[in-house]
Amino acid sequence: MKEGVLRIFVVVVFVVLVARLFVIQIVDGSYKTAAENNALRYEVLYPPRGEVLDRNGEFIIQSREAYDLMVVPRDMEAFDTLLLCRIVDVPLPRMRSQLKRAAAYSQRRPSVVVPQLSKETKLLLDELRIAGFYTVYRTVRSYPRKIAGNLLGYVNEVNTADLERDDYYRSGDYIGRSGIEGAYEEHLRGDKGVKVNMVDVHGIVKGSYGDGVYDTLPVAGRTLTSSLDAGLQALAEELMAGKVGSVVAIEPSTGEILVMANGPTYDPDELVGRERGNNYARLANDNLRPMWNRAVQAPYPPGSTFKMVNALIGLEEDVLKPDYMYECNLGYHFGNLSVACHPHWSPLDLRGAIMTSCNAYFCYVLRNILDKPSYGGIMRGGYDNWADKVRSFGFGQKLGTDFLGEREGNVYGSGYYDDLYRGRWNSLTVLSLAIGQGELGCTPLQMANFAAIIANRGHYFIPHVIKEIEGVAMDRKFFEPHYAGVAPEHFESVVDGMYMAAHEDGGTVKTYGMVPGLDICGKTGTAQNPHGQDHSVFLGFAPRDNPRIAIYVYVENGGFGASVAVPVGSLIMEQYLTGAISRPHLVEYLKEKKINYPHYDRQI
Amino acid sequence: MTGRYDRAEVIHGRVDWATVAIWLLLVALGWLNLYAAVYDETRGAFDFASRYGMQLIWIGAALVVALVVMLVDDKFCHILAYPIYGIFLVLMLSTLVLSPEIKGARAWLMMGPVAIQPAEFMKFGMSLALARLMSNFGFSLGRPIDFLRVMVVLLVPVGVMFLQHDVGSAVVYASFLFMFYREGLWRWIYIVLGIVVGLFFGSFWVTDTGLLILILLGCCFGFGFTFRNWRAPLIYLAILALVSVSGWIVLNGVGFEWRYYWVLLGSALVSLPVVVGAAYARRLRGFWVYVVMFLGSLAFVSAADIVFDSLDLHQQKRILDTLGVESDARGWGYNVNQSKIAIGSGGLLGKGYLEGTQTKFHFVPEQSTDFIFCTVGEEWGFVGSVVVLGLFCVLILRLVRMGERCQEPFGRIYCYSVAGIFLMHVLINVGMTVGLVPVIGIPLPFFSYGGSSFMAFTLLLVVAVRLDLGSGDIEASRING
C-alpha cells in the first residue's frame, strides 16, 4: 500500500514535468516566434563610460557617442560590398579580411566589423538594412585638453585573460588598461543593459520581445573628479617640451596631486580610434619612451634635494643641531677620499649649508648618524636605523596611490652592502648617500611627497589623483595622515634653509626661483649620472606658512639644478598661487629649450 | 558439487542489470550533453582541460569506485555507516573555516587541484546513517525519542549548510520525507506540508481567483472523499458558481465593477455559516477539518501576499534570494526566462546535436551546471527530454523495487533514501528550468558538470545495487552451487 502510493507519486511527478515540457515545447509557440530559430536577438546596451573632471570642474576625459558595425555571419546574404565599404570608408580588401575573420570566429556570434563609426554613418547603415549587419551604441574616449596621457591611461579591447577573470566582459568590450582608466575601471565602466528583440529571417528587428519585460537599461559609469589642475598640467607639459624628465606637484594639506607631467608625453587622443594601432606602435618604439610614466616609475638619484632627509634624521638622532658649524674646503676630504664642493663661505651652519647646498656639511652629518656610538657601529644597526628613517618618508616603497604602475624605488638594507663589499665597509664607503647619490633611487612622486612632508612639518597624506567618485565614498586611507619618523620641531631650521636658498644672495634657488610675495622655499639638486650632463633637479613648496603647493622637478641631463628645474618649478608654483605668470620670457625660454639625449638612441 | 565459488561470477548473475544499464545510459547521455553545452566552435578539438574533459576523468574515477564497491562485502556499509557520516560532517564543518567563498557560498574544499563539495557526499553519508539508525531493532518513527534521533542526524548537516549559505543543498534533504513515508511517518504531516507547499507555489503561478477556486475544489473533494458523499459538495459548488457568476454579472450591470474574485470570496464566506449549520445538524464528525483547511488556506495565501506585496521590489528580490531563489544582475526572472526560451525553442524533435543556438550564446547562465537541462531540451527536443526523464523515472521506480526486495530493513531504507534523493534532484532541477519550481541551484544527476556531485550520485546508486545483491544471497549460492 505505502509503496504503491510512493510509486504513484513518482509517476505523477514525472507526468507533471512531461506535461510542462509538452506545453512549452509543443503547445506554446511564443518561444519560437519565427520559422527560423534565430527569432530573438540579444542586443547588449552599452553604458556610456564615466567621465573625468579636473579639480575646477573642467572635463579632462569625455565620452563621445560612436557606433560599432556588427555582423552575424550566418545571417549574411549577398549584398553590395562596395557600397558598404564606401559608407564606412574602409578599403575592400580590409573589409573582406574582417568578414573572413568574423566568420572564422563564429557563424552565430556577432563580431565587430568596423569600430567607432559616426552617428551619420550609423543612420545611413540603418536605412540600408543589410541582412546580418547591425550597429551598436558604444562610447569612445576624447580628451579635450590633450594632457597627461600616461596618468589618464588608455582604453582598449579586452583580451582572453580579461574574459576569463571577470564575466562582466564579452569579446569586443573595452577595458581601461592603465592610469586612471585602469585603476578606476570598475567605477567607470557602468552596468550593461540588454534588449531582447524579435528579429525576422532577414535580420530586421520586428519589435521588442515580451513588451520589453526582459530588457534592462544600462547604467552609466560614474563621474570621477580628479585632483589635477588641467591648466597647470598643460603649463607643466609645455615647459617640459623637448626635455626628458618629470614634474609632480601635490597639495600638502590633502595629498591631492595637482600636476603629474612627464617629458616626453603624448596626446591621449592618439590612442583612440582607427589610428590607435599605428600610433601605439610608434609610441612604443620611440627611443625616449613617452609611454613610460617616469613620475612614478623612474628611480632617479635625487642628488642634493636628498640632503634635507639627512639633515632631518641627524636632528632627530640628536647628532646634529641647527647651529653646528662645519668647515668646507672645496669639499670633504678624508684620507685619499674626497667629495668635491663648489666655492662658498666657510664654516657654515645647517641653514647656510642648505642655502648653499654644501656637500661637505652633509658628509659630516651622514657620518655622525651612521657612526652614532649608541648603535655600536655602522654594521650593527647604525646604517639600518638610517635606512628605516629614510623609509619612514615613503622612500623605497610604494606609497599606495590610486593609479596603476607605481614603483618602489631603491633604499637598500645593510645586507646589500655586506654582500657587495664582503662585510668590509664603513661610513666612508657609503658617503655618497650624504648628497643623494650612490645606491639610491627615488621616484619623482616620492620626492614630491617628501616636499609635502617638509611643507606639513612632518606628515603626509597618500598622494592621489581622484578626489571624488560620484555616489561612492573614497577610500579612508587617503584621509589618514602618515607620520615620518622625525618630530615636527626639527623641520623649522630646514625650512629656514630652504627659504634662504630662494631669498638670500648666494642662495641656489634665488636667481630663477624667487617670486616676490610668494615666500617660496626650495632646494636645487644637480645629480651626477653616467649618461653625460648632470640631471637638473628642484624640490620646493610655497608659501612658507600653510603651504598650498609642494613640487618636484626633474630634468634629465639639464645641467645645474638652478638652470632648468628651478625656473620650471617656480613658474608652476607662481601660476597656481597667483593665477598668472610674471615672467613670460622665462616661459618662452623654457619652451624653446631642447636637450639632446644621444644615450637614449644608443640604448636600443 | 565443488564448494568453491567465484565471487565475480555470482555477482554477475544477481546484479540488477537493468539499473546498471540505465545508469550507464544516463552517464553516456549526460556526457554527450555536457560536451554540447560547453562545445564552442571557435575552440579546437578535444581538450582535457575543458569541462567535458574533466568530467570524463571523473567518469573514469567513478567507474573504478563502482567496481570496488561491487566487490567488497556489503557488511561494510553497515559498519561504516556512522564513520562515513562523521567524516563528511567534519569535512563540512571545516569548509566553514577553510573554504574560499564561491558565488556567495562557502561549500567547496580545495584539495590540491580539485575542489570537492562535502555537502554532495553528505547525502550518501546521511542515507547510510539513517539506514543504520532506523534499522535498529525495535526502532519506530512513532516513538518520540527515535523521532528525535532521526531529526538530529538529519538537521545537524542541514544547519551547517545554512551556515555555508548553501540553501540549495539543504533543500534536497527534504527528499528523506519520501523514505520516511515508507517507514511510517504520520500521514497528516504530508497533507499539511503538501497544502502549504502547494499554496506557496500556487500563489506564484495562478491568479488569486484561480487559487480560490482550487482551494474550494480541494475542500469539497476532501469532504466527498471522507464522507463518501459526492452529491452534497457538487450541489454546493453548483449553487456557489451560479450565485457568484450571476451576482457578478448583475453587480457589473449596476455599475459596481468588482473583480470576480471578491464576489466569489464573498459568496463563499456568506455560505459558510449555512454549510456549517447543515453539517452540524447531520452530526458529521470531522467536518471541521475542512472548514479549518479552507479558512487556513485563505489566511495563508493572503498573509503571504500582503506581506510580500508590501515590500518593495528590491526587498522581494532579497527574500527570493534567501529562499534560495537565485538573484541575478538582470532581474531574478531572467535565468528562468532564458532557460524556457532555450527549451521551448527545441520543439518536438530538437535542433539536433551541437546545433543549439540559445545555449551557445551563453544566454542561459550556469549552462553546464544547474541549467544543463536546457541543452537537452533545445537540442533533443520534447522527444529527447521525455526519454531522459523516462530513464530517470524508471531508475527511481527500480530503486523502489530494489528496496522492497531487500530482506533487511537497512537495504530498504537506504534504497528508498536514494530514490527520494534522485526524485528531488530531478524534480527541482528540471522543474526550475521549465519554470515550475523556484530557482534552486542543485545539480541534475549525471548531467550537470561537477566531480563531487557525479561521484556522490554514483556512490549512492552503486551501493544500492550492492545492497540489493545482498550478502546472504552469495552465501546461499555457495551452498547451492
Chai-1 contact restraints between the chains, C-beta under 6 A:
chainA,res_idxA,chainB,res_idxB,connection_type,confidence,min_distance_angstrom,max_distance_angstrom,comment,restraint_id
A,K2,B,R182,contact,1.0,0.0,6.0,A-B,restraint_1
A,E3,B,E404,contact,1.0,0.0,6.0,A-B,restraint_2
A,R7,B,V400,contact,1.0,0.0,6.0,A-B,restraint_3
A,V10,B,I396,contact,1.0,0.0,6.0,A-B,restraint_4
A,V13,B,L427,contact,1.0,0.0,6.0,A-B,restraint_5
A,F14,B,L389,contact,1.0,0.0,6.0,A-B,restraint_6
A,F14,B,C393,contact,1.0,0.0,6.0,A-B,restraint_7
A,L17,B,L389,contact,1.0,0.0,6.0,A-B,restraint_8
A,L17,B,V430,contact,1.0,0.0,6.0,A-B,restraint_9
A,V18,B,V386,contact,1.0,0.0,6.0,A-B,restraint_10
A,R20,B,V434,contact,1.0,0.0,6.0,A-B,restraint_11
A,R20,B,L436,contact,1.0,0.0,6.0,A-B,restraint_12
A,L21,B,F382,contact,1.0,0.0,6.0,A-B,restraint_13
A,L21,B,S385,contact,1.0,0.0,6.0,A-B,restraint_14
A,I24,B,K340,contact,1.0,0.0,6.0,A-B,restraint_15
A,I24,B,G344,contact,1.0,0.0,6.0,A-B,restraint_16
A,Q25,B,G344,contact,1.0,0.0,6.0,A-B,restraint_17
A,Q25,B,G346,contact,1.0,0.0,6.0,A-B,restraint_18
A,Q25,B,G347,contact,1.0,0.0,6.0,A-B,restraint_19
A,Q25,B,F382,contact,1.0,0.0,6.0,A-B,restraint_20
A,I26,B,F382,contact,1.0,0.0,6.0,A-B,restraint_21
A,Y31,B,I341,contact,1.0,0.0,6.0,A-B,restraint_22
A,Y31,B,G344,contact,1.0,0.0,6.0,A-B,restraint_23
A,Y31,B,S345,contact,1.0,0.0,6.0,A-B,restraint_24
A,K32,B,S345,contact,1.0,0.0,6.0,A-B,restraint_25
A,N37,B,S345,contact,1.0,0.0,6.0,A-B,restraint_26
A,N37,B,T357,contact,1.0,0.0,6.0,A-B,restraint_27
A,Y42,B,F363,contact,1.0,0.0,6.0,A-B,restraint_28
A,Y105,B,T42,contact,1.0,0.0,6.0,A-B,restraint_29
A,S106,B,T42,contact,1.0,0.0,6.0,A-B,restraint_30
A,Y214,B,N337,contact,1.0,0.0,6.0,A-B,restraint_31
A,T216,B,R330,contact,1.0,0.0,6.0,A-B,restraint_32
